[in-house]
Amino acid sequence: MALPTSKDDLLLLHNPKCSKSRATRDLLEERGVDFRIRLYLEDPLDRGELAELAARLGKPAIGFTRTGQAEFAEAGLDPSSPDDAVLAAMAGAPILMERPILVRGDRAAIGRPPENVLQLLDPPLGE
C-alpha cells in the first residue's frame, strides 16, 4: 500500500500492539475521519518510502527512529549515523520506525502524543 499522494487520502502507519498507535486510531475514528491503515510490521515501507516519509515529516531519518530498540544497536547505528544507514536499517527492521505516523498528502505527523496527528486535519475533517 503506497503512501498517500492526495490531501484527501490519509494513511495511518499502525502497530496494533502499541497503545499510542491504538489511541491514535481511536482518536481519528472518534472524530469520524476517513483513513486507511497500513500495518507496517506486516507490510514494511521500503527505503524509498522511508526517505519520502522523512521528507513529509520534515525530519532526518533518526528523528523517527526508535533508538532504544535492540535492532538499532545491532545494526551498528548511533544518533550520528547518516540517513542512508538509518533508512537501510529501518527498511530491514521495521520495528525501528517510530509509531504511529499519520500521513496526509505531502505531510505526516508522529502520534506521540496521539493528539499530534490532529495538526494534519487542517482543514478539519469529521467535525
Secondary structure as a PSIPRED ss2 file (coil, helix, strand):
# PSIPRED VFORMAT (PSIPRED V4.0)

   1 M C   1.000  0.000  0.000
   2 A C   1.000  0.000  0.000
   3 L C   1.000  0.000  0.000
   4 P C   1.000  0.000  0.000
   5 T C   1.000  0.000  0.000
   6 S C   1.000  0.000  0.000
   7 K C   1.000  0.000  0.000
   8 D C   1.000  0.000  0.000
   9 D C   1.000  0.000  0.000
  10 L E   0.000  0.000  1.000
  11 L E   0.000  0.000  1.000
  12 L E   0.000  0.000  1.000
  13 L E   0.000  0.000  1.000
  14 H E   0.000  0.000  1.000
  15 N C   1.000  0.000  0.000
  16 P C   1.000  0.000  0.000
  17 K C   1.000  0.000  0.000
  18 C C   1.000  0.000  0.000
  19 S H   0.000  1.000  0.000
  20 K H   0.000  1.000  0.000
  21 S H   0.000  1.000  0.000
  22 R H   0.000  1.000  0.000
  23 A H   0.000  1.000  0.000
  24 T H   0.000  1.000  0.000
  25 R H   0.000  1.000  0.000
  26 D H   0.000  1.000  0.000
  27 L H   0.000  1.000  0.000
  28 L H   0.000  1.000  0.000
  29 E H   0.000  1.000  0.000
  30 E H   0.000  1.000  0.000
  31 R C   1.000  0.000  0.000
  32 G C   1.000  0.000  0.000
  33 V C   1.000  0.000  0.000
  34 D C   1.000  0.000  0.000
  35 F C   1.000  0.000  0.000
  36 R E   0.000  0.000  1.000
  37 I E   0.000  0.000  1.000
  38 R E   0.000  0.000  1.000
  39 L E   0.000  0.000  1.000
  40 Y C   1.000  0.000  0.000
  41 L C   1.000  0.000  0.000
  42 E C   1.000  0.000  0.000
  43 D C   1.000  0.000  0.000
  44 P C   1.000  0.000  0.000
  45 L C   1.000  0.000  0.000
  46 D C   1.000  0.000  0.000
  47 R H   0.000  1.000  0.000
  48 G H   0.000  1.000  0.000
  49 E H   0.000  1.000  0.000
  50 L H   0.000  1.000  0.000
  51 A H   0.000  1.000  0.000
  52 E H   0.000  1.000  0.000
  53 L H   0.000  1.000  0.000
  54 A H   0.000  1.000  0.000
  55 A H   0.000  1.000  0.000
  56 R H   0.000  1.000  0.000
  57 L H   0.000  1.000  0.000
  58 G C   1.000  0.000  0.000
  59 K C   1.000  0.000  0.000
  60 P C   1.000  0.000  0.000
  61 A H   0.000  1.000  0.000
  62 I H   0.000  1.000  0.000
  63 G H   0.000  1.000  0.000
  64 F H   0.000  1.000  0.000
  65 T E   0.000  0.000  1.000
  66 R C   1.000  0.000  0.000
  67 T C   1.000  0.000  0.000
  68 G C   1.000  0.000  0.000
  69 Q C   1.000  0.000  0.000
  70 A H   0.000  1.000  0.000
  71 E H   0.000  1.000  0.000
  72 F H   0.000  1.000  0.000
  73 A H   0.000  1.000  0.000
  74 E H   0.000  1.000  0.000
  75 A C   1.000  0.000  0.000
  76 G C   1.000  0.000  0.000
  77 L C   1.000  0.000  0.000
  78 D C   1.000  0.000  0.000
  79 P C   1.000  0.000  0.000
  80 S C   1.000  0.000  0.000
  81 S C   1.000  0.000  0.000
  82 P C   1.000  0.000  0.000
  83 D H   0.000  1.000  0.000
  84 D H   0.000  1.000  0.000
  85 A H   0.000  1.000  0.000
  86 V H   0.000  1.000  0.000
  87 L H   0.000  1.000  0.000
  88 A H   0.000  1.000  0.000
  89 A H   0.000  1.000  0.000
  90 M H   0.000  1.000  0.000
  91 A H   0.000  1.000  0.000
  92 G H   0.000  1.000  0.000
  93 A C   1.000  0.000  0.000
  94 P H   0.000  1.000  0.000
  95 I H   0.000  1.000  0.000
  96 L H   0.000  1.000  0.000
  97 M E   0.000  0.000  1.000
  98 E C   1.000  0.000  0.000
  99 R C   1.000  0.000  0.000
 100 P C   1.000  0.000  0.000
 101 I E   0.000  0.000  1.000
 102 L E   0.000  0.000  1.000
 103 V E   0.000  0.000  1.000
 104 R E   0.000  0.000  1.000
 105 G C   1.000  0.000  0.000
 106 D C   1.000  0.000  0.000
 107 R E   0.000  0.000  1.000
 108 A E   0.000  0.000  1.000
 109 A E   0.000  0.000  1.000
 110 I E   0.000  0.000  1.000
 111 G C   1.000  0.000  0.000
 112 R C   1.000  0.000  0.000
 113 P C   1.000  0.000  0.000
 114 P H   0.000  1.000  0.000
 115 E H   0.000  1.000  0.000
 116 N H   0.000  1.000  0.000
 117 V H   0.000  1.000  0.000
 118 L H   0.000  1.000  0.000
 119 Q H   0.000  1.000  0.000
 120 L H   0.000  1.000  0.000
 121 L C   1.000  0.000  0.000
 122 D C   1.000  0.000  0.000
 123 P C   1.000  0.000  0.000
 124 P C   1.000  0.000  0.000
 125 L C   1.000  0.000  0.000
 126 G C   1.000  0.000  0.000
 127 E C   1.000  0.000  0.000
